[in-house]
């Protein structure tokens, strides 16, 4: 499991990568607009269609490759945006988990249900370091006090 500092480094690195990718996208967008006569916005439909009196294969290839580069850059920005969001969620969760104060035995005395990472459990007995909960079978499961996320009295 990664530490909070490692997750924060990954998050800041991915934000820097996203910023660089957004600059690349802006450059490729301006190039694709300049590859089309009149640009892609505010264009004459006859010009944008690419109809010419004489066929020019090199010009068509340059124009289509500019569009492809813009599409690739746009997809890269979308991928990095989701990666940044994922790293941010992981980092915030790690900070929250690091700063969480475990419940004490006195707080859990009298509780009828506790919640851990797997869900809610009915309490049988509160011990010194663990809580005995119903397992649904003839035995009881033990949950350490530091693994308990919530309780109900």
C-alpha positions as CSV (number, residue, x, y, z in Angstrom):
1,X,0.0,0.0,0.0
2,X,1.3,3.4,-1.0
3,X,1.9,6.0,1.7
4,X,0.2,9.4,1.8
5,X,3.4,11.1,0.6
6,X,3.8,8.7,-2.4
7,X,0.2,9.2,-3.4
8,X,0.6,13.0,-3.1
9,X,3.7,12.8,-5.4
10,X,1.8,10.7,-7.9
11,X,-1.1,13.2,-7.8
12,X,1.1,16.3,-8.3
13,X,3.0,14.5,-11.1
14,X,-0.2,13.6,-12.9
15,X,-1.5,17.2,-12.6
16,X,1.8,18.4,-14.2
17,X,1.4,15.8,-17.0
18,X,-2.2,16.9,-17.5
19,X,-1.1,20.6,-17.8
20,X,1.5,19.7,-20.4
21,X,-1.1,17.6,-22.3
22,X,-3.5,20.4,-22.3
23,X,-0.9,22.7,-23.8
24,X,-0.2,20.1,-26.5
25,X,-3.9,19.9,-27.2
26,X,-4.1,23.7,-27.6
27,X,-1.2,23.6,-30.0
28,X,-2.6,20.7,-32.1
29,X,-6.0,22.4,-32.1
30,X,-4.5,25.6,-33.5
31,X,-2.6,23.6,-36.1
32,X,-5.6,21.7,-37.2
33,X,-7.5,24.9,-37.5
34,X,-4.8,26.5,-39.6
35,X,-4.6,23.3,-41.8
36,X,-8.1,24.0,-43.0
37,X,-8.6,27.1,-45.2
38,X,-10.7,29.5,-43.2
39,X,-10.2,27.5,-40.0
40,X,-12.7,25.1,-38.4
41,X,-14.8,27.8,-36.8
42,X,-16.7,30.4,-38.9
43,X,-16.0,28.5,-42.1
44,X,-17.5,28.4,-45.5
45,X,-18.9,24.9,-46.0
46,X,-17.6,24.7,-49.6
47,X,-14.1,25.4,-48.5
48,X,-14.2,23.0,-45.5
49,X,-15.4,20.1,-47.6
50,X,-12.0,20.0,-49.3
51,X,-13.4,20.3,-52.8
52,X,-10.8,21.6,-55.2
53,X,-10.4,21.9,-58.9
54,X,-7.2,19.9,-58.8
55,X,-6.4,17.1,-56.4
56,X,-3.5,17.8,-53.9
57,X,-2.6,14.6,-52.0
58,X,0.1,16.1,-49.8
59,X,-2.1,18.9,-48.6
60,X,-4.9,16.4,-47.8
61,X,-2.5,14.2,-45.9
62,X,-1.2,17.2,-43.9
63,X,-4.8,18.3,-43.1
64,X,-5.9,14.8,-42.0
65,X,-2.8,14.2,-39.9
66,X,-3.4,17.5,-38.1
67,X,-6.9,16.3,-37.3
68,X,-5.6,13.0,-36.1
69,X,-3.0,14.6,-33.9
70,X,-5.7,16.8,-32.3
71,X,-7.9,13.8,-31.7
72,X,-5.0,11.8,-30.1
73,X,-4.1,14.8,-27.9
74,X,-7.8,15.2,-26.9
75,X,-8.0,11.5,-25.9
76,X,-4.7,11.8,-24.0
77,X,-6.1,14.7,-22.0
78,X,-9.3,12.8,-21.2
79,X,-7.2,9.8,-20.0
80,X,-5.0,12.0,-17.8
81,X,-8.1,13.8,-16.4
82,X,-9.5,10.5,-15.2
83,X,-6.1,9.4,-13.9
84,X,-5.8,12.7,-11.9
85,X,-9.2,12.2,-10.4
86,X,-8.3,8.6,-9.4
87,X,-5.0,9.7,-7.8
88,X,-6.8,12.5,-5.9
89,X,-9.4,10.1,-4.5
90,X,-6.8,7.7,-3.4
91,X,-4.7,10.4,-1.8
92,X,-7.7,11.9,0.0
93,X,-8.8,8.5,1.2
94,X,-5.2,7.8,2.5
95,X,-5.1,11.1,4.4
96,X,-8.5,10.4,5.9
97,X,-7.5,6.9,6.9
98,X,-4.2,8.1,8.4
99,X,-5.9,10.8,10.4
100,X,-8.7,8.5,11.7
101,X,-8.7,8.0,15.4
102,X,-9.7,4.5,16.4
103,X,-12.6,4.0,18.8
104,X,-11.9,3.1,22.4
105,X,-13.4,0.2,24.3
106,X,-15.5,2.7,26.4
107,X,-17.0,4.3,23.3
108,X,-18.1,0.9,22.0
109,X,-19.5,-0.4,25.3
110,X,-23.3,-0.8,24.7
111,X,-23.1,-0.8,20.9
112,X,-25.4,-3.2,19.2
113,X,-23.8,-2.9,15.7
114,X,-20.3,-2.0,14.3
115,X,-19.2,-1.3,10.8
116,X,-15.9,-2.4,9.3
117,X,-14.7,-2.4,5.6
118,X,-17.1,-5.3,4.9
119,X,-20.2,-3.8,6.3
120,X,-22.3,-3.8,9.5
121,X,-22.1,-6.6,12.1
122,X,-24.2,-7.4,15.2
123,X,-22.1,-7.1,18.3
124,X,-21.9,-10.0,20.7
125,X,-19.3,-8.7,23.1
126,X,-16.8,-5.8,23.4
127,X,-13.4,-7.1,24.4
128,X,-10.2,-5.2,25.4
129,X,-8.7,-5.1,21.9
130,X,-11.4,-6.6,19.7
131,X,-15.2,-6.8,19.2
132,X,-16.9,-10.2,18.9
133,X,-19.5,-10.1,16.2
134,X,-22.0,-12.6,14.8
135,X,-20.6,-14.4,11.8
136,X,-23.9,-16.1,10.7
137,X,-22.4,-19.5,11.9
138,X,-21.9,-21.1,15.3
139,X,-18.6,-19.1,15.9
140,X,-18.0,-15.4,16.4
141,X,-15.7,-13.3,14.3
142,X,-13.3,-10.9,15.9
143,X,-12.8,-7.3,14.6
144,X,-9.8,-5.3,16.0
145,X,-10.8,-1.9,17.5
146,X,-8.7,0.0,15.0
147,X,-10.5,-1.6,12.1
148,X,-14.0,-0.4,13.2
149,X,-15.2,2.5,11.1
150,X,-18.6,3.3,12.8
151,X,-20.9,2.0,15.5
152,X,-24.5,2.3,16.6
153,X,-25.9,2.2,20.2
